[in-house]
Amino acid sequence: MSGHKRTSEPEIERSKAKPGAEMRAIRALSPYMWPRGDVELRVRVVIAMVFLVAAKVATVAIPAVFGRAVDTLETGAQAANSVAVPISLLVGYGLLRVGQQGFAELRDFVFAKVGQRAIRRIALRIFEHLHALALRFHMDRQTGGLSRAIERGIKGIDFLLRFMLFSILPTLVEIALVCGILWSLFGFVFSAITFFTVMIYVIFTLMFTEWRLKYRRAMNDSDSEANTKAIDSLLNFETVKYFGNEEHEVRRYDDSMQRYEKAAVKSLTTLSLLNVGQGLIMSAGMTILLVLSGFRVSDGSMSIGEFTAVNLYMMQLFQPLNFLGFVYREIKQSLVDMEQMFGLLEENREVEDAPGSQPLVVADGVVRFEHVSFRYDPRKPILRDVDFEVPSGHTVAIVGASGAGKSTISRLLFRFYDVDDGRITIDGQDIRDVTQSSLRAAIGIVPQDTVLFNDSIFYNIQYGRPEASPAEVEEAARLAQVHDFVMAMPDGYNTRVGERGLKLSGGEKQRVAIARTILKAPKILLFDEATSALDTHTEREIQTALDQVSADRTTLVIAHRLSTVVNANEIIVLSDGVIVERGRHDALLAHEGMYAELWQRQQAAARRAEEVAADVEQGILVPAPAK
């Protein structure tokens, strides 16, 4: 192999963000934390901040009260040769401890709805936006990488809210309060030592953590790559089995996991170095302060209680800072993950409703392609000057060799893409001037590649019209010749179809898709090789049903099997994106062109298949055993 390195979803799964990513993420999150017009959530934010301040005040008061209690105990013991218990101070100390935790819990209690509402609204907005993006975006992305980017972004918001708002900011407030108290009680030197110790601790932690981030990035990249490979492999489970490539898939997955392992080991070992360095700085600062306090106790300028308070202040101050490296790294990564997730909202929709667009009004359902040209890639034309009309109540079929551009016509009609030249109209209305929702509501499709949801058969049929009654679902199933095989299953319509319909055969999936479209009852029908996965007998049965359903409806049929379109009002033959022949079945056969050649080839293949089937039935040929 060469030195080529394959990256996984570089646009989405990059762990190192663009310059300014953190600020962009915070700006994007801010409107959700102070939502416009939502008085309740704004009040909750204010109350949560009040509780936050109250918790910090209680925190910094604890050492001072405890020190006073120690001094009172010492003074009472010396004066009366017995211990005089300072009840009020000890009770106050206990109340402050309770208040410290109580205010923090009340803060979280009040703010919980704000944070979770923000997460819900952001997730909903991104989910809605992803569905609004053009098909090109989803074809260029891998599901594993995309889902992981969203998952990380949501977790990043949750972490940021919990730690940055209620850990980092309160700690900064506490540092300022403690330095101020030490200055007022013991002088500038104590305050300065505390401040500089904390600053050295923070600077060392941030610089060391920043250096360690490269290992975290490597872990994220390897994790994303492994996740994408795993999902891609499992979604293509049958293909893996067909080619016996289980070991190959395991090797690919292990390659990513090995890189993850190496990065994770380096990350963990450098974490130990970080902890040692933090411990040295913290111990040095505390030792200097305690030695200085010891001298002051000796010369009588500081009491034992004050000595104890200084020690408590330092221990209390460094306790949240112990997690600074972890919190800084996670906050920085959370901001990066959030920026990547919010970056999805900046993806160009490509296909959007025009300003002032109105719902499509379908009266006759006349579909017209007017000199349409289209390219997926500017370097390769797919359709060139395609011009045809599907009159109301008529059936027009489009046939041609694979790659001729047949399925592209269905994607353009549904406006998954916009045409490069020309226009597509329905009853004279340019589909670019109407709302996409109304356009797609008017068209029903049975695609070539039927994908079902991992749910029940009933749900997958009802998906065509979610408000349909069970009786309507069953009637659609009968028309699609699917009712009998469903009722033969132990769970009937509650039978789950598996991931992408894996538990059903190709023909069964196709019939479910046909039932779904029948239930939708659209005014315009599109069959994109709708019977391609069916055997000849089933195809004939369903073709009869489709003929009944499409009666008096505008129908566009994209077909590979020419036998399914012999009754079409017009047949259009595509070759390399250009219409080369058009007419009715008999006329095209008489023309002896491309259509006639395709017809003769398919008829010869069908005759051979029938002869083989007859020989098997008579025992002349023995079918190969099933594996």
C-alpha positions in Angstrom: 0.0 0.0 0.0 1.1 3.6 -0.6 1.2 6.2 2.1 -2.3 7.3 1.3 -4.3 8.0 4.5 -8.1 7.8 4.4 -9.9 10.3 6.6 -13.5 9.9 7.8 -15.9 12.7 7.2 -13.3 15.5 7.5 -16.0 18.2 7.2 -17.9 16.9 10.2 -15.6 14.8 12.3 -12.6 17.2 12.7 -11.8 17.6 16.3 -9.7 20.7 15.8 -12.0 23.6 15.1 -11.5 26.7 13.0 -10.2 29.8 14.6 -12.8 31.4 16.8 -14.8 28.2 17.0 -15.3 28.6 20.8 -16.8 32.1 20.5 -19.0 31.1 17.6 -20.4 28.2 19.7 -21.0 30.5 22.7 -22.8 33.1 20.5 -24.9 30.3 18.9 -25.9 29.0 22.4 -26.6 32.3 24.0 -30.1 32.9 22.6 -31.2 29.5 24.0 -30.0 30.4 27.5 -31.9 33.7 27.5 -34.8 32.9 25.3 -36.7 35.8 23.8 -40.3 36.0 24.9 -40.0 33.2 27.5 -40.5 35.0 30.8 -40.5 31.8 32.9 -37.1 30.6 31.7 -35.6 34.1 32.1 -36.8 34.2 35.7 -35.3 30.8 36.3 -31.9 32.0 35.0 -32.0 35.0 37.4 -33.1 32.9 40.4 -30.4 30.3 39.6 -27.7 33.1 39.6 -29.0 34.3 43.0 -28.7 30.8 44.4 -25.2 30.5 42.9 -24.0 33.7 44.7 -25.6 32.5 47.9 -23.8 29.2 47.7 -20.4 30.9 47.2 -21.0 33.3 50.1 -21.8 30.4 52.3 -18.6 28.6 51.1 -16.2 31.4 51.8 -17.8 32.0 55.2 -17.3 28.5 56.4 -13.5 28.7 57.2 -13.9 32.1 59.0 -16.7 30.7 61.3 -14.8 27.5 61.9 -11.7 29.5 62.9 -13.7 31.7 65.3 -15.1 28.5 66.9 -11.6 27.1 67.4 -10.5 30.4 69.0 -13.5 30.4 71.3 -12.8 26.9 72.4 -9.2 27.7 73.1 -10.0 30.9 75.0 -12.7 29.1 77.1 -10.3 26.2 77.9 -7.6 28.6 79.1 -9.9 30.9 81.1 -12.0 28.4 83.0 -9.7 25.4 82.7 -12.7 23.7 81.0 -14.1 23.6 77.5 -16.7 26.3 76.9 -18.6 25.1 73.8 -19.5 28.0 71.4 -22.9 26.7 70.5 -23.9 29.5 68.2 -20.7 29.3 66.1 -20.8 25.6 65.7 -24.5 25.7 64.8 -23.7 28.5 62.4 -20.9 26.4 60.9 -23.3 23.5 60.4 -26.0 25.8 58.8 -23.4 27.2 56.4 -22.4 23.7 55.4 -26.0 22.8 54.8 -26.6 26.1 53.0 -23.6 25.6 50.8 -25.0 22.4 49.4 -28.6 23.4 49.7 -28.2 26.6 47.6 -26.1 24.6 45.0 -28.9 22.0 44.7 -31.6 24.7 44.5 -29.6 26.4 41.8 -29.5 23.1 39.8 -33.2 22.5 40.5 -34.2 25.8 39.1 -31.8 25.8 36.2 -32.5 22.3 35.0 -35.5 23.3 32.9 -33.5 26.0 31.2 -30.7 23.7 30.2 -32.9 20.8 29.1 -35.2 23.1 27.1 -32.2 24.6 25.3 -30.9 21.1 24.4 -34.3 20.1 23.2 -34.7 23.2 21.0 -31.3 23.0 19.5 -31.6 19.3 18.8 -35.0 19.9 17.2 -33.7 22.7 15.1 -30.8 20.7 13.8 -33.0 17.6 13.1 -35.4 19.8 11.2 -32.6 21.4 9.2 -31.0 18.1 8.3 -34.4 17.0 6.8 -34.5 20.3 4.9 -31.1 19.8 3.3 -30.9 18.6 -0.3 -30.3 14.9 -1.2 -26.8 15.8 -2.3 -25.7 16.6 1.3 -27.0 13.2 2.6 -25.4 11.3 -0.3 -22.0 12.9 0.5 -22.2 12.1 4.2 -21.8 8.9 6.2 -24.5 8.3 8.8 -22.1 7.3 11.5 -20.0 10.4 11.3 -23.1 12.7 11.1 -24.9 11.1 14.1 -21.7 11.2 16.2 -21.2 14.9 15.5 -24.8 15.6 16.7 -24.4 13.4 19.7 -21.2 15.1 20.7 -22.6 18.5 20.2 -25.6 17.8 22.5 -23.4 16.3 25.1 -21.1 19.3 24.8 -24.0 21.7 25.6 -24.9 19.7 28.6 -21.3 19.6 29.9 -20.8 23.3 29.2 -23.9 24.3 31.2 -23.1 22.1 34.1 -19.4 22.9 34.5 -18.7 26.3 32.9 -21.7 28.1 34.5 -21.7 26.3 37.8 -18.1 25.3 38.3 -15.6 27.6 36.5 -17.4 30.9 37.0 -18.2 30.3 40.7 -14.6 29.2 41.3 -13.4 32.5 39.8 -15.8 34.3 42.1 -14.6 32.3 45.1 -10.9 33.0 44.3 -11.6 36.8 44.3 -13.6 36.5 47.6 -10.9 34.4 49.3 -8.1 36.8 48.2 -10.1 39.7 49.5 -10.8 38.1 52.8 -7.2 37.1 53.4 -6.0 40.6 52.5 -8.5 42.2 54.9 -7.7 39.8 57.8 -4.0 39.0 57.4 -2.6 41.6 55.0 -1.4 41.9 51.4 1.3 39.2 51.6 -1.2 36.3 52.3 -3.5 37.5 49.6 -0.6 37.8 47.1 0.8 34.4 47.9 -2.7 32.8 47.4 -3.3 34.7 44.2 0.0 33.9 42.6 -0.2 30.2 43.7 -3.6 29.9 42.1 -2.4 31.8 38.9 0.7 29.5 38.5 -1.6 26.5 39.1 -4.1 27.7 36.5 -1.5 28.7 33.9 0.4 25.4 34.3 -2.8 23.4 34.1 -4.1 25.2 31.0 -0.8 25.1 29.1 -0.2 21.4 29.9 -3.8 20.5 29.1 -3.5 22.4 25.8 -0.4 20.4 24.9 -2.3 17.2 25.8 -5.3 18.1 23.6 -3.5 16.6 20.5 -3.9 13.2 22.0 -7.5 13.8 22.8 -8.1 15.0 19.2 -6.4 11.8 17.9 -8.7 9.8 20.2 -11.8 11.6 18.8 -10.7 11.1 15.2 -10.1 7.4 15.7 -13.3 7.0 17.7 -15.3 8.7 14.9 -13.6 6.6 12.2 -14.2 3.4 14.1 -17.9 4.3 14.7 -18.5 5.2 11.1 -16.9 1.9 9.9 -18.9 -0.1 12.4 -22.2 1.4 11.4 -21.5 1.2 7.7 -20.5 -2.4 8.1 -23.6 -3.3 10.1 -25.9 -1.5 7.7 -24.3 -3.5 4.9 -24.5 -6.8 6.8 -25.8 -8.8 3.9 -23.0 -7.6 1.6 -20.4 -8.5 4.2 -21.8 -12.0 4.3 -22.2 -12.4 0.6 -18.4 -11.8 0.1 -17.3 -13.5 3.3 -15.5 -10.3 4.5 -16.2 -10.5 8.2 -12.5 -10.7 9.0 -11.8 -7.8 6.6 -14.4 -5.7 8.4 -12.9 -6.6 11.8 -9.4 -5.7 10.6 -10.7 -2.3 9.4 -12.4 -1.7 12.7 -9.4 -2.8 14.6 -7.1 -0.5 12.7 -9.1 2.5 14.0 -9.3 1.0 17.5 -5.5 0.5 17.5 -5.0 4.2 16.8 -7.5 5.0 19.5 -5.7 2.8 21.9 -2.3 4.5 21.3 -3.8 7.9 21.7 -5.7 6.9 24.8 -2.5 5.5 26.4 -0.6 8.7 25.8 -3.6 10.8 27.1 -3.7 8.8 30.3 0.0 8.8 31.0 0.3 12.5 30.4 -2.6 13.0 32.8 -0.5 11.5 35.5 2.2 14.1 34.8 -0.4 16.8 35.0 -1.6 15.6 38.4 1.9 15.5 39.8 2.7 19.0 38.6 -0.6 20.3 40.1 0.1 18.6 43.4 3.6 20.2 43.6 2.3 23.7 42.9 -0.6 23.4 45.4 1.6 21.8 48.1 4.3 24.6 47.6 1.7 27.4 48.0 0.0 25.8 51.0 3.4 25.1 52.7 4.6 28.7 52.3 1.3 30.1 53.7 1.3 27.6 56.6 5.0 28.4 57.5 4.2 32.1 57.4 1.1 31.5 59.5 3.1 29.4 61.9 5.6 32.3 62.5 2.7 34.7 63.1 1.1 32.3 65.6 4.5 32.1 67.4 4.7 35.9 67.7 1.1 36.2 68.8 -0.1 38.1 65.7 -2.3 35.2 64.6 -4.5 32.9 66.6 -4.8 29.1 66.2 -8.3 29.6 64.8 -7.0 32.0 62.1 -4.2 29.5 61.3 -6.9 26.8 60.9 -9.0 29.2 58.7 -6.0 29.8 56.4 -5.5 26.1 55.9 -9.2 25.6 55.2 -9.3 28.4 52.7 -6.5 26.9 50.7 -7.9 23.4 50.8 -11.3 24.7 49.9 -9.9 26.8 47.1 -7.9 24.1 45.5 -10.5 21.4 45.7 -12.5 22.6 42.6 -9.2 23.4 40.9 -8.2 19.8 41.1 -10.5 19.2 38.2 -9.4 22.3 36.2 -7.4 20.4 33.7 -10.3 17.9 33.0 -12.9 20.7 33.0 -10.8 23.0 30.7 -10.2 20.2 28.2 -13.8 19.1 28.2 -15.1 22.6 27.9 -12.7 23.3 25.1 -13.7 20.1 23.4 -17.4 20.8 24.1 -17.1 24.1 22.4 -15.4 22.5 19.4 -18.1 19.8 19.3 -20.9 22.4 19.6 -19.3 24.6 16.8 -19.2 21.5 14.6 -22.9 20.7 15.4 -24.0 24.3 14.9 -22.0 24.3 11.7 -24.5 21.9 10.3 -27.1 24.7 10.5 -24.8 26.7 8.2 -25.0 24.0 5.5 -26.6 25.4 2.4 -30.1 23.9 1.9 -29.5 24.1 -1.9 -33.2 23.5 -2.5 -35.4 26.0 -0.7 -38.9 27.4 -1.0 -38.9 30.6 -3.0 -39.9 33.7 -1.1 -43.7 34.0 -1.2 -44.1 30.5 -2.6 -47.7 29.2 -2.5 -49.0 25.6 -2.1 -49.3 23.6 -5.3 -52.9 23.5 -6.7 -53.5 20.3 -8.6 -56.6 20.2 -10.7 -55.7 18.0 -13.8 -52.3 16.9 -12.7 -50.5 17.6 -16.0 -46.8 17.1 -15.6 -44.4 18.7 -18.0 -40.6 18.6 -18.4 -39.7 21.6 -20.6 -36.2 21.3 -22.1 -34.7 20.1 -18.8 -30.9 19.7 -18.4 -29.2 18.6 -15.2 -25.8 17.6 -13.9 -24.8 16.2 -10.5 -21.3 17.1 -11.3 -20.6 20.1 -13.6 -18.2 17.9 -15.6 -20.8 15.2 -16.4 -24.2 16.0 -17.9 -27.0 13.5 -16.8 -30.0 14.9 -18.7 -29.8 17.0 -21.8 -32.8 19.0 -23.2 -35.4 16.5 -22.0 -38.9 17.6 -23.1 -42.1 15.6 -22.6 -45.6 15.9 -21.1 -47.7 13.5 -19.0 -51.3 14.5 -19.7 -54.0 14.2 -17.0 -55.1 10.6 -16.4 -52.4 9.3 -18.8 -49.5 7.0 -18.2 -46.1 7.8 -19.6 -43.2 5.4 -19.3 -39.5 6.2 -19.4 -37.2 3.3 -20.3 -33.6 2.9 -21.2 -30.3 1.2 -20.2 -28.9 1.6 -16.7 -27.3 5.0 -16.3 -29.5 6.6 -18.9 -30.9 9.1 -16.4 -34.2 7.6 -15.7 -34.2 7.8 -11.9 -32.8 11.3 -12.0 -36.2 12.3 -13.5 -38.0 11.1 -10.4 -35.6 13.0 -8.1 -36.1 16.2 -10.1 -39.9 15.8 -10.1 -39.8 15.5 -6.2 -37.4 18.5 -6.3 -34.6 16.8 -4.4 -32.5 18.8 -6.8 -33.2 21.8 -9.0 -32.8 21.7 -12.7 -29.9 23.5 -14.3 -31.8 24.5 -17.4 -35.4 24.4 -18.4 -38.3 23.9 -15.9 -40.7 21.3 -14.6 -44.4 22.3 -14.2 -47.5 20.7 -12.8 -50.7 22.2 -14.2 -48.5 25.0 -15.5 -47.0 25.8 -12.1 -43.2 25.8 -11.9 -42.4 23.4 -9.1 -39.7 25.9 -8.0 -42.4 28.4 -7.2 -44.5 26.3 -5.0 -43.9 24.9 -1.5 -41.9 21.6 -1.3 -44.4 20.1 1.2 -47.4 20.7 -1.1 -45.4 19.4 -4.1 -44.5 16.1 -2.4 -47.9 15.7 -0.9 -49.4 15.6 -4.5 -47.0 12.9 -5.7 -46.8 9.2 -4.6 -43.8 7.1 -5.4 -42.9 3.5 -5.2 -39.1 3.6 -5.5 -36.7 1.0 -6.9 -34.8 0.7 -3.6 -37.5 0.3 -0.9 -36.2 1.2 2.5 -38.5 0.5 5.5 -38.4 1.8 9.0 -37.4 -0.7 11.8 -40.9 -0.9 13.0 -44.1 -2.9 12.3 -45.6 -3.6 8.9 -48.6 -1.6 10.0 -46.5 1.4 10.8 -44.7 1.2 7.5 -47.9 1.1 5.5 -49.6 3.8 7.6 -46.5 6.0 7.0 -48.1 6.9 3.7 -50.9 8.7 5.6 -50.2 8.7 9.4 -53.8 9.6 10.3 -55.3 6.7 8.3 -57.5 4.2 10.2 -56.6 0.5 10.5 -59.3 -0.4 8.1 -57.8 2.0 5.4 -54.4 0.5 6.0 -55.7 -3.0 5.5 -57.6 -2.0 2.3 -54.3 -0.6 0.9 -52.5 -3.8 1.8 -55.2 -5.8 0.0 -54.8 -3.7 -3.2 -51.0 -4.2 -3.0 -51.4 -8.0 -2.6 -49.7 -7.8 0.8 -52.6 -8.6 3.2 -52.4 -12.4 2.8 -48.7 -12.8 3.5 -49.0 -10.4 6.5 -51.9 -12.4 8.0 -49.8 -15.6 7.6 -47.2 -14.2 10.0 -47.6 -15.0 13.8 -47.8 -11.3 14.7 -49.7 -10.2 11.6 -49.5 -6.4 11.0 -47.5 -6.0 14.2 -44.6 -8.0 12.7 -41.4 -5.9 12.8 -39.5 -5.7 9.6 -36.0 -5.2 11.0 -33.3 -2.6 10.1 -34.1 -1.2 6.6 -36.7 -4.1 6.2 -34.1 -6.8 6.4 -36.6 -9.4 7.6 -38.7 -9.2 4.5 -37.9 -10.4 1.0 -37.4 -7.9 -1.8 -40.8 -8.6 -3.2 -42.5 -8.2 0.2 -40.7 -4.9 0.9 -41.8 -3.7 -2.5 -45.4 -4.6 -1.9 -45.4 -2.8 1.5 -44.1 0.3 -0.4 -46.8 0.0 -2.9 -49.4 -0.3 -0.2 -47.9 2.8 1.5 -48.3 4.8 -1.7 -51.8 3.5 -2.3 -52.8 4.7 1.2 -51.3 8.2 0.4 -53.8 8.5 -2.5 -51.9 11.1 -4.4 -53.1 12.8 -7.6 -49.8 12.0 -9.4 -48.2 8.6 -9.3 -44.5 7.8 -9.9 -43.4 4.2 -10.2 -39.6 4.0 -10.2 -39.0 0.4 -11.3 -41.7 -0.5 -8.8 -41.9 -4.2 -9.7 -38.2 -4.8 -10.4 -37.8 -7.0 -7.3 -40.8 -9.2 -8.0 -41.1 -12.6 -9.7 -43.1 -12.8 -12.9 -46.2 -14.2 -11.3 -46.3 -11.6 -8.5 -45.4 -8.9 -10.9 -48.5 -9.6 -13.0 -50.7 -9.6 -9.9 -49.4 -6.3 -8.7 -49.3 -4.8 -12.1 -53.1 -5.3 -12.3 -53.4 -3.6 -8.9 -51.2 -0.7 -10.1 -53.3 -0.3 -13.2 -56.4 0.0 -11.0 -54.8 2.5 -8.7 -53.4 4.6 -11.5 -56.6 4.7 -13.4 -57.7 8.4 -13.9 -54.4 9.5 -12.3 -51.4 11.1 -14.0 -48.8 8.3 -13.9 -45.1 8.4 -14.7 -43.5 5.0 -14.9 -39.7 4.5 -14.8 -39.2 0.9 -15.9 -36.5 -1.6 -16.7 -38.9 -4.5 -17.6 -40.6 -3.4 -20.8 -43.4 -5.9 -20.3 -44.8 -3.6 -17.6 -45.2 -0.6 -19.8 -46.7 -2.0 -23.0 -50.1 -0.4 -22.3 -48.6 3.1 -21.5 -50.0 6.0 -23.5 -46.5 7.0 -24.4 -43.1 5.4 -24.0 -40.0 7.5 -23.9 -36.6 5.9 -24.5 -33.6 7.6 -22.8 -30.0 7.1 -23.8 -27.2 9.0 -22.1 -29.7 11.6 -20.9 -31.2 12.3 -24.3 -34.6 11.2 -25.6 -33.8 9.1 -28.6 -37.3 7.5 -29.3 -40.9 8.1 -28.2 -44.2 6.6 -29.0 -46.6 3.7 -28.2 -45.3 0.1 -27.8 -46.4 -1.1 -31.2 -45.1 1.9 -33.0 -41.7 1.6 -31.3 -41.4 -2.0 -32.2 -42.2 -1.2 -35.8 -39.5 1.4 -35.8 -37.0 -1.3 -35.0 -34.7 1.0 -33.0 -33.3 0.9 -29.5 -36.7 0.0 -27.9 -37.2 -2.9 -30.2 -33.7 -4.2 -29.5 -34.3 -4.0 -25.7 -37.6 -5.7 -26.2 -36.2 -8.6 -28.2 -33.4 -9.0 -25.7 -35.7 -9.2 -22.7 -38.2 -11.5 -24.4 -35.4 -13.9 -25.3 -34.2 -13.8 -21.6 -37.8 -14.4 -20.4 -38.2 -17.4 -22.8 -35.0 -19.0 -21.5 -36.2 -18.5 -17.9 -39.5 -20.2 -18.7 -37.8 -23.1 -20.4 -35.5 -23.7 -17.4 -38.5 -23.5 -15.1 -40.4 -26.1 -17.2 -37.3 -28.4 -17.3 -37.1 -28.2 -13.5 -40.8 -28.9 -13.1 -40.5 -32.0 -15.4 -37.4 -33.2 -13.6 -35.1 -32.7 -16.6 -33.0 -30.2 -14.5 -32.4 -30.3 -10.8 -32.2 -26.9 -9.1 -29.1 -26.1 -7.1 -29.5 -26.8 -3.4 -30.1 -23.8 -1.2 -27.1 -22.7 0.8 
